[in-house]
């Protein structure tokens, strides 16, 4: 019962009919499918990288689908990378139900699809996680020879955030499931890390991002967006968002 309540609070899936056509604004996106090791067919959008450029594996937040998240392409354009944008189980056209286990399975399948189906070397892949997607990104990035890891507006763990937002509740007891214990996984991530966080984030406090930065191994960078909340980091940063991402990438690639 408690697991169901937590998942209802944490996940906001929006199913989409399989036959729904791609909107025009996704440009040259390829609609791709692959199966996770839990048997769920996962739907994603893929934009090939320009010649001799890396690819971003992007894990989005807990709401909306790849159709809405496709707009992130504009914000990431200065990086000149390919992009695989993944819908979690139960989101969009993807099968299954969302849970920590099923999102991890989905994320690992997406990484393996880039490597096996597209022949992209691990060291040409940047894993990018935003909000809830940061938890998936940290799981997938472990013990892999990736180019880099970007964590935007994300947390140490779900219990850590809950403790700050709901200090009166016994969060350690409540969150025995759906923990997304990202900070404990950073010791297994041996790639450059970039942490981005707004200093006015009232959903996932800035201190969560700072803790991730402090726990990450070198080389690491942190970009604090002054005046930004949880969902308006790129909007608040303006052109500097793309500039800073490209500068970080140029420093490692």
C-alpha positions as a printed NumPy array, in Angstrom:
array([[  0.   ,   0.   ,   0.   ],
       [  2.753,   2.442,   0.992],
       [  4.679,   1.673,  -2.212],
       [  1.636,   2.601,  -4.293],
       [  1.223,   5.919,  -2.472],
       [  4.901,   6.798,  -2.947],
       [  4.821,   5.932,  -6.639],
       [  1.656,   7.947,  -7.185],
       [  3.387,  10.941,  -5.628],
       [  6.684,  10.44 ,  -7.451],
       [  5.624,   9.561, -11.005],
       [  3.315,  11.447, -13.351],
       [  3.135,   9.256, -16.472],
       [  1.203,  10.459, -19.511],
       [  0.414,   7.57 , -21.888],
       [  0.321,   8.377, -25.601],
       [ -1.275,   6.285, -28.359],
       [  1.326,   4.274, -30.24 ],
       [  0.038,   5.543, -33.576],
       [  0.423,   9.218, -32.65 ],
       [  2.589,  10.84 , -35.332],
       [  5.714,  12.789, -34.522],
       [  5.132,  16.548, -34.223],
       [  6.864,  18.705, -36.805],
       [  9.105,  20.435, -34.287],
       [ 11.11 ,  17.26 , -33.608],
       [ 12.819,  17.764, -36.958],
       [ 14.833,  14.792, -38.201],
       [ 14.186,  12.66 , -35.121],
       [ 14.054,   8.907, -35.565],
       [ 11.397,   7.094, -33.562],
       [ 13.131,   4.094, -31.978],
       [ 12.141,   1.15 , -29.797],
       [ 14.072,  -1.315, -27.659],
       [ 13.296,  -3.728, -24.825],
       [ 14.491,  -3.476, -21.259],
       [ 15.57 ,  -6.563, -19.347],
       [ 12.183,  -6.45 , -17.6  ],
       [ 10.516,  -6.993, -20.977],
       [  9.108,  -3.49 , -21.412],
       [  9.227,  -2.021, -24.923],
       [ 10.719,   1.444, -24.547],
       [  9.989,   4.329, -26.894],
       [ 12.573,   7.027, -27.575],
       [ 13.478,   9.776, -30.003],
       [ 16.932,   9.786, -31.572],
       [ 18.8  ,  12.53 , -33.386],
       [ 22.114,  11.387, -34.919],
       [ 25.279,  13.236, -33.964],
       [ 27.136,  15.397, -36.465],
       [ 30.353,  13.771, -37.739],
       [ 32.974,  13.192, -35.02 ],
       [ 30.706,  14.546, -32.272],
       [ 29.451,  12.758, -29.119],
       [ 25.902,  11.722, -28.243],
       [ 23.83 ,  12.742, -25.217],
       [ 21.679,  10.139, -23.479],
       [ 19.039,  12.302, -21.778],
       [ 16.84 ,  11.208, -18.863],
       [ 14.02 ,  13.657, -18.186],
       [ 12.016,  14.565, -15.09 ],
       [  8.979,  12.851, -13.595],
       [  6.337,  14.455, -15.836],
       [  5.585,  14.82 , -19.557],
       [  6.87 ,  12.714, -22.447],
       [  9.58 ,  12.841, -25.088],
       [  7.203,  14.865, -27.258],
       [  7.301,  17.779, -24.816],
       [ 10.903,  17.167, -23.765],
       [ 12.022,  17.283, -27.397],
       [ 12.187,  21.053, -26.972],
       [ 15.352,  20.496, -24.896],
       [ 17.154,  20.147, -28.237],
       [ 17.198,  23.919, -28.606],
       [ 18.852,  24.376, -25.213],
       [ 21.453,  21.694, -25.971],
       [ 22.15 ,  22.848, -29.525],
       [ 25.41 ,  24.662, -28.653],
       [ 26.919,  21.315, -27.648],
       [ 26.55 ,  19.998, -31.231],
       [ 25.816,  16.481, -30.069],
       [ 23.507,  13.68 , -31.034],
       [ 20.632,  13.012, -28.645],
       [ 18.682,   9.997, -27.416],
       [ 15.632,  11.131, -25.457],
       [ 14.014,   8.294, -23.514],
       [ 10.486,   7.786, -22.179],
       [ 10.249,   5.763, -18.972],
       [  7.897,   2.777, -18.602],
       [  4.3  ,   4.03 , -18.61 ],
       [  5.294,   7.367, -20.142],
       [  4.319,   8.234, -23.714],
       [  4.419,   5.144, -25.894],
       [  6.608,   3.075, -23.554],
       [  5.2  ,  -0.092, -22.007],
       [  5.107,  -0.952, -18.334],
       [  4.748,   0.902, -15.072],
       [  7.198,   3.372, -13.537],
       [  9.271,   2.342, -10.543],
       [ 12.889,   2.706,  -9.498],
       [ 13.629,  -0.778, -10.817],
       [ 11.872,  -0.274, -14.148],
       [ 13.473,   3.145, -14.746],
       [ 16.943,   1.715, -14.1  ],
       [ 16.196,  -1.153, -16.464],
       [ 14.978,   1.299, -19.088],
       [ 18.046,   3.501, -18.675],
       [ 20.494,   0.633, -19.032],
       [ 18.667,  -0.62 , -22.116],
       [ 18.891,   2.841, -23.681],
       [ 22.649,   2.96 , -23.111],
       [ 23.125,  -0.513, -24.558],
       [ 20.998,   0.43 , -27.58 ],
       [ 23.332,   3.326, -28.385],
       [ 26.352,   1.049, -28.116],
       [ 24.977,  -2.042, -29.864],
       [ 22.429,  -0.72 , -32.363],
       [ 24.216,   2.501, -33.304],
       [ 27.795,   1.45 , -32.688],
       [ 28.606,   4.464, -30.524],
       [ 31.598,   3.837, -28.229],
       [ 30.961,   4.326, -24.515],
       [ 33.522,   7.126, -24.389],
       [ 31.476,   9.074, -26.942],
       [ 28.364,   9.139, -24.727],
       [ 27.398,  11.878, -22.275],
       [ 24.728,  10.873, -19.762],
       [ 22.503,  13.808, -18.802],
       [ 19.914,  13.574, -16.011],
       [ 17.461,  16.294, -15.042],
       [ 15.491,  16.188, -11.769],
       [ 14.274,  12.58 , -11.34 ],
       [ 16.374,  11.721, -14.373],
       [ 19.476,  12.443, -12.321],
       [ 18.755,   9.347, -10.284],
       [ 18.549,   7.244, -13.44 ],
       [ 21.672,   8.887, -14.852],
       [ 23.769,   8.052, -11.784],
       [ 22.649,   4.43 , -11.904],
       [ 23.464,   4.035, -15.604],
       [ 26.785,   5.886, -15.414],
       [ 28.282,   3.51 , -12.856],
       [ 31.355,   1.544, -13.948],
       [ 31.063,   2.648, -17.557],
       [ 33.709,   4.388, -19.622],
       [ 31.51 ,   7.349, -20.537],
       [ 32.642,  10.759, -21.769],
       [ 30.876,  12.669, -19.001],
       [ 27.902,  12.998, -16.661],
       [ 25.651,  16.062, -16.344],
       [ 23.288,  16.363, -13.36 ],
       [ 20.771,  19.203, -13.452],
       [ 18.397,  20.134, -10.625],
       [ 18.669,  16.723,  -9.014],
       [ 19.112,  15.168,  -5.583],
       [ 21.318,  13.133,  -3.284],
       [ 18.413,  10.742,  -2.766],
       [ 14.635,  10.87 ,  -2.555],
       [ 14.639,  10.504,   1.277],
       [ 17.081,  13.424,   1.511],
       [ 14.743,  15.707,  -0.435],
       [ 11.676,  14.466,   1.44 ],
       [ 13.338,  15.154,   4.774],
       [ 13.845,  18.792,   3.791],
       [ 10.367,  19.279,   2.352],
       [  8.496,  17.215,   4.971],
       [ 10.63 ,  17.31 ,   8.146],
       [  7.761,  16.092,  10.314],
       [  7.555,  12.712,   8.563],
       [  9.7  ,   9.616,   9.272],
       [ 11.182,   9.653,   5.771],
       [ 13.76 ,   6.922,   6.47 ],
       [ 10.896,   4.538,   7.224],
       [  8.552,   5.732,   4.477],
       [ 11.08 ,   5.645,   1.645],
       [ 12.238,   2.062,   1.854],
       [ 11.386,   1.88 ,  -1.836],
       [ 11.966,   4.443,  -4.596],
       [ 15.106,   5.748,  -2.906],
       [ 17.257,   6.723,  -5.908],
       [ 20.354,   6.892,  -3.714],
       [ 22.47 ,   8.796,  -6.233],
       [ 25.142,  10.089,  -3.899],
       [ 26.251,   6.581,  -2.926],
       [ 26.891,   5.757,  -6.595],
       [ 29.262,   8.607,  -7.351],
       [ 32.258,   6.597,  -6.137],
       [ 31.548,   4.186,  -9.016],
       [ 31.451,   6.948, -11.641],
       [ 34.858,   7.619, -13.158],
       [ 34.063,  10.372, -15.632],
       [ 33.984,  14.176, -15.583],
       [ 30.888,  15.454, -13.783],
       [ 29.024,  18.73 , -14.283],
       [ 26.377,  19.727, -11.732],
       [ 23.864,  22.49 , -12.564],
       [ 21.418,  23.865, -10.003],
       [ 19.319,  26.962,  -9.452],
       [ 19.94 ,  28.713,  -6.144],
       [ 16.185,  29.274,  -5.656],
       [ 15.014,  25.727,  -6.324],
       [ 12.187,  25.15 ,  -3.84 ],
       [ 11.504,  21.558,  -4.933],
       [ 15.002,  20.07 ,  -4.873],
       [ 17.02 ,  22.528,  -2.779],
       [ 20.335,  23.868,  -4.036],
       [ 22.101,  22.065,  -1.181],
       [ 21.232,  18.748,  -2.82 ],
       [ 23.148,  19.657,  -5.956],
       [ 26.03 ,  21.029,  -3.909],
       [ 26.272,  17.756,  -1.986],
       [ 26.471,  15.813,  -5.26 ],
       [ 29.212,  18.102,  -6.51 ],
       [ 31.211,  17.712,  -3.299],
       [ 30.874,  13.919,  -3.385],
       [ 31.852,  13.549,  -7.055],
       [ 35.39 ,  12.676,  -8.044],
       [ 37.635,  14.908, -10.106],
       [ 37.395,  16.342, -12.668],
       [ 34.157,  18.037, -11.659],
       [ 32.469,  21.395, -12.179],
       [ 29.435,  23.168, -10.772],
       [ 27.327,  25.831, -12.456],
       [ 24.988,  27.692, -10.1  ],
       [ 22.239,  29.599, -11.915],
       [ 21.409,  32.676,  -9.868],
       [ 17.696,  33.294,  -9.418],
       [ 16.64 ,  30.   , -11.024],
       [ 14.084,  27.668,  -9.505],
       [ 13.523,  24.029, -10.369],
       [ 12.139,  24.092, -13.898],
       [ 13.509,  27.346, -15.294],
       [ 17.269,  26.808, -15.159],
       [ 17.889,  27.206, -18.894],
       [ 15.338,  30.002, -19.208],
       [ 16.886,  31.982, -16.358],
       [ 20.447,  31.373, -17.54 ],
       [ 19.617,  32.45 , -21.092],
       [ 22.401,  32.082, -23.656],
       [ 24.896,  31.392, -20.885],
       [ 23.307,  27.955, -20.396],
       [ 24.478,  26.685, -23.767],
       [ 27.774,  28.537, -23.503],
       [ 28.631,  26.895, -20.183],
       [ 27.624,  23.419, -21.376],
       [ 29.759,  23.8  , -24.514],
       [ 32.708,  25.128, -22.53 ],
       [ 32.546,  22.122, -20.207],
       [ 32.302,  19.729, -23.148],
       [ 35.201,  21.364, -24.973],
       [ 37.294,  20.863, -21.852],
       [ 36.794,  17.095, -21.829],
       [ 36.459,  16.254, -25.531]])
